[in-house]
Amino acid sequence: MQLDEFIKKFDQLKVKGFIPSTRKGTTGIGHTLETYLSIIENNIALPDLNQIELKSHRTSVNSLITLFTFNKKVWKIPPLEAVKKYGSKDRTGRLGLYYTMSLKPNSAGLFLHVEEETISVRHISGEIIATWELEILAQRFIQKIPALLFVSAFTEERDGKEYFHFYRAQLMKGTSPELLANQFRAENILVDLRLHDKGTGYKGKKSRNRI
């Protein structure tokens, strides 16, 4: 779909007001938007609209939107050592790092530190856990999302079913290390650590960090 076609279809969708979700759960908003825009759902890492990534958001929900995952060569200490030192147990008793990092230290003493060329996850003791170069993040951002259409929707529930009113679409293009640094400082972009051990014996690990 080309951008001009999206604009036309979105204008038609916007005037419909509240429409019923086409799927239950958190993915309902994206599935509903794509269904009404006649976009075929895909789970591969490719833009939805001719070099433009489509993201949808419930205005009433203060939740994170994953831009991309990036975990290559960022760890300054062995990941399992980080789990042992700073991890906590989930509901199944599995030890892991399940933290959304901000500038303020969390309960484990970990925080996000922003410099001109890098961002890093650090401990209040001074230990550096992981570091990302902003230049590489900017390149990764542009590679994954050359442009982003950010669609917002009001929500309401009727007889146990969710309804959406898609009312705004914003086109965002490009980035730079300086822009990313400013957005991290403003906490508009965060790092979501998702690292856990597969078993109590530390025989394996899974690491997936989201930005």
C-alpha positions in Angstrom: 0.0 0.0 0.0 1.3 3.5 -0.9 1.1 6.4 1.5 -1.6 8.3 -0.4 -3.8 5.2 -0.4 -3.3 4.8 3.4 -4.3 8.4 3.9 -7.5 7.9 2.0 -8.4 4.7 3.8 -7.5 6.1 7.2 -9.7 9.2 6.6 -12.6 6.8 5.8 -11.8 4.7 8.9 -11.6 7.8 11.2 -15.1 9.0 10.4 -16.6 5.6 11.3 -16.0 6.4 15.0 -15.9 3.4 17.3 -15.6 0.0 15.6 -15.5 -3.5 17.3 -12.2 -5.2 17.7 -11.5 -8.0 15.3 -9.4 -9.9 17.9 -9.4 -10.3 21.7 -6.3 -9.2 23.7 -3.5 -6.8 23.4 -3.0 -7.5 19.7 -6.6 -6.6 18.9 -5.8 -3.0 18.1 -3.2 -3.8 15.4 -5.3 -6.6 13.9 -8.4 -4.3 13.8 -6.4 -1.5 12.1 -4.9 -3.8 9.5 -8.2 -5.5 8.8 -10.1 -2.3 8.1 -7.2 -1.0 6.0 -7.0 -4.3 4.1 -3.4 -4.9 5.1 -2.4 -8.6 5.3 -1.0 -9.4 8.7 2.6 -10.6 8.8 5.0 -11.6 11.6 8.2 -10.9 9.7 10.6 -8.0 10.2 9.6 -6.0 7.2 7.8 -2.6 7.0 4.0 -2.8 6.6 3.5 -0.1 4.0 6.2 0.3 1.3 9.1 1.2 3.6 6.9 2.5 6.4 6.3 0.6 9.6 2.8 0.8 11.1 2.4 0.9 14.9 -0.9 1.4 16.7 -1.5 2.6 20.3 -4.3 2.8 22.8 -4.4 6.4 24.0 -5.7 5.4 27.4 -3.0 2.8 28.1 0.4 3.8 29.2 2.3 0.9 27.7 5.5 0.6 25.8 5.7 0.1 22.0 8.6 -2.1 20.9 10.5 -0.4 18.1 13.1 -3.2 17.7 15.2 -5.7 19.6 18.9 -5.3 19.7 21.3 -7.4 21.7 24.4 -7.8 19.7 27.7 -7.5 21.6 26.3 -5.1 24.2 27.1 -7.0 27.4 30.0 -5.9 29.5 29.7 -8.7 32.0 28.5 -12.3 31.2 24.7 -12.3 30.9 24.3 -15.1 33.5 26.4 -13.2 35.9 24.1 -10.3 35.5 21.1 -12.5 36.2 22.7 -14.0 39.4 23.7 -10.6 40.7 20.8 -8.4 39.8 17.9 -10.7 38.8 14.6 -11.5 40.5 12.2 -14.4 40.3 9.1 -14.4 38.2 5.9 -16.2 39.1 7.3 -19.6 38.1 10.4 -19.1 40.2 12.7 -18.6 37.2 15.4 -16.1 37.8 15.9 -13.3 35.3 16.2 -9.6 34.5 12.8 -8.3 33.7 13.3 -4.5 34.0 12.2 -1.5 32.0 15.2 0.8 32.4 14.9 4.5 33.2 17.3 7.2 34.5 16.2 6.5 38.1 17.7 3.4 39.8 15.2 0.5 40.2 14.8 -1.9 43.1 17.9 -3.8 41.9 20.0 -0.6 41.8 20.1 -0.6 37.9 19.6 2.5 35.9 20.0 3.9 32.3 22.9 6.2 31.8 23.0 8.5 28.8 26.2 10.1 27.3 26.8 11.8 24.0 27.8 8.7 22.1 26.4 5.8 24.2 23.7 4.7 26.5 24.4 2.0 29.2 22.7 0.0 31.9 24.7 0.5 35.1 24.5 -0.4 38.8 24.7 2.2 41.5 28.0 0.6 42.5 29.5 1.9 39.2 29.4 -1.5 37.4 28.5 -1.3 33.8 26.2 -4.1 32.7 25.6 -3.3 29.0 26.4 -0.5 26.6 24.8 0.5 23.2 26.5 3.0 20.8 24.0 5.6 19.7 25.4 5.7 16.2 24.8 2.0 15.8 21.3 2.3 17.4 20.5 5.1 14.9 21.6 2.9 12.0 19.6 0.0 13.3 16.6 2.2 13.8 16.7 3.5 10.2 17.3 -0.1 8.9 14.4 -1.5 10.8 12.1 1.5 10.6 12.9 3.8 7.6 9.7 5.6 8.5 7.0 5.1 11.1 3.2 5.7 11.0 2.1 6.0 14.6 -1.7 5.5 14.8 -3.6 6.4 18.0 -7.0 5.2 19.0 -9.5 5.9 21.8 -11.0 2.7 23.3 -14.1 1.7 25.1 -15.8 -1.5 26.2 -19.3 -2.5 25.3 -20.8 -5.7 26.7 -17.4 -7.2 27.3 -16.1 -6.3 23.8 -13.4 -3.7 23.0 -14.1 -1.0 20.5 -11.6 1.4 18.8 -11.9 4.9 17.4 -8.8 5.5 15.3 -8.5 9.2 15.3 -4.8 10.2 14.5 -1.9 9.0 12.3 1.5 10.6 12.6 4.3 10.0 10.1 7.8 10.0 11.6 11.0 9.8 9.5 14.7 9.5 10.3 16.7 9.8 13.4 20.3 10.6 14.6 22.5 9.8 17.6 21.8 13.3 19.0 18.0 12.9 18.7 18.1 9.4 20.3 20.2 10.7 23.2 17.7 13.5 23.8 14.8 11.1 23.7 16.5 8.7 26.1 17.1 11.7 28.5 13.5 12.7 28.2 12.5 9.0 28.8 10.4 8.9 25.7 12.6 5.9 24.7 13.5 3.2 27.2 15.4 0.0 27.3 13.4 -3.1 28.2 15.7 -5.9 29.6 14.4 -9.4 29.0 17.0 -11.8 30.1 16.4 -15.1 32.0 17.9 -18.5 32.7 16.2 -21.6 31.3 16.7 -23.6 34.5 17.8 -23.3 38.1 21.1 -24.9 37.2 22.1 -22.0 34.9 22.5 -24.4 32.0 21.2 -22.0 29.4 20.0 -18.5 28.9 17.7 -16.4 26.7 18.4 -12.7 26.2 16.1 -10.3 24.4 16.4 -6.6 25.0 13.8 -4.3 23.5 14.1 -0.6 22.6 
